[in-house]
Amino acid sequence: MPEPGSALKLADVDAYPPRGLRPRTPAPGPSAPAPARLIAAGRAAPGPGSSGPGPSGPGSGPRPGPGPSGLAVAAVRPPAPHVPELAPADYRRMFRVVEDVADAPDLTRFREDLLVALGRHLGWGRAMVLDGENWQAAASARPGDVHSFGRLFVDEYLHRWFPDEPLVTPAALAALAGTGQVVLTDLLCGASPRERGFAEGFLRRHQVAEVAGLAVTCEAGLVYVGVAFADESEVGPRERAILARLRRVLAPVIREQLRRGEAESPPRWPLTAREREVAELVAAGLTNRQIARRLGITLETVKKHLTHILAKTECPSRTVLAVAWQRRTAG
C-alpha cells in the first residue's frame, strides 16, 4: 500500500484481490481464536481497533474494560462470520473510489468527491459523509452539502428524528468500535419503540429500508460514511464485505485529511468532553430535554453544562453559541 496521502493507482495492485485485502482464514484447530465482538457497556466516541477476549476459566466470563476512545466494552466469542470472496471487478471499483478522492486538497473537497465516487463506481447514489472530532459531533453536524439526500429529508431528520436515531446509540457505537461498520437492521432487534419509529415512520416513508455505514477514526477526529438502500436485500454478505474493505483502503486518506484539518482549525474552546457533546447538540438545534434523552442525563445536568459552556465560550445565549459553533466546525 502507498504511504498515506499518496495517490493510489490501479497499477499499484498486481492481482485481485490485493494481498493485503484477502480474507484471513484462521488455521484449523482448537487454538484458532474466534473474533471478538464488542458490546457497549458505556457511551463514548468510537475508535479504531477492538478489545481482545478475557482470560478463560471457571467463572471468568467476558470481562468489561476500557475500549477505544473510552468506550467501555465486553468481549464475547460469536461464531466466525462468513466473509465472501469478492470478484476482481469489486476491487477495481473500490480502488477507483480511492483514486478519485486521494488528491483532494481539503476535507470539504474530499467529502464532495467521495459522494460522487460512491455513486459513480459502486452505484451508491444516496449517501452522506460526516466528520467531527468524535461520533457525537459527526452525527449531530448539519449535513450541508455532504449528502445526496433531498433537503426535505435532511430538515425533517434534524428537527424531528435525530434524537431517536438508532445509529447514535451505544449499540451502534459498539459496532463502529469493533468492526468500523454498522447496519441498521442489526440494531433494530433490541431497539426501543422510538428507534423503531425512526426506521418505520421516517426512513421507510422516504423509501429507505436499510442504512449501512463505515467510520474511520484517528486522534484528530472521525469521518462517517452512510449509505441508504431502498431494499434490505441490497445489503447482503457481499455488500458488507465491500464496506469493510472500502474502509480499509480509504482509511489512510481519511486520516491524513483529518490531521490536516485539525492543524488548520482555530484553537479549541476549553470544554470538557461532556460539555462539547452538549454544545454540539445545541448547535444541531436540539432542546435541553432532547439533549438529556440523547445523552442519558438529567435535564438539570444539561442546564448546568450549558451554563458552564456559555461562560467558557463567552457566548451570551444558546443561539449565539449555535452560530459560533457551526462557524468553528464548518469544513
Protein Blocks (a to p, Z undefined) as FASTA:
>chain_A
ZZehiacdfklpmbdcdfklgccdddedjklccddddddfbdcdddedjdddddedehkl
paddddeehiacddddddddddddddfklmmmmmmmmmmmmmpcbfklmmmmmmmmmmmm
nopabccddddfbfklmmmpcfkjmbcbdfklmmmmmmmmmmmpmklcfklmmmmmmnop
acfklmmmmpcfklmmmmmmmmmmnopabdcddddddfkbccddddddfbfklmcfklmm
mmmmmmmmmmmmmmmmmmmmmmmpccdddddfklmmmmmmmmnopafklmmmmnopafkl
mmmmmmmmmmmnopabfklmmmmmmmmmpZZ
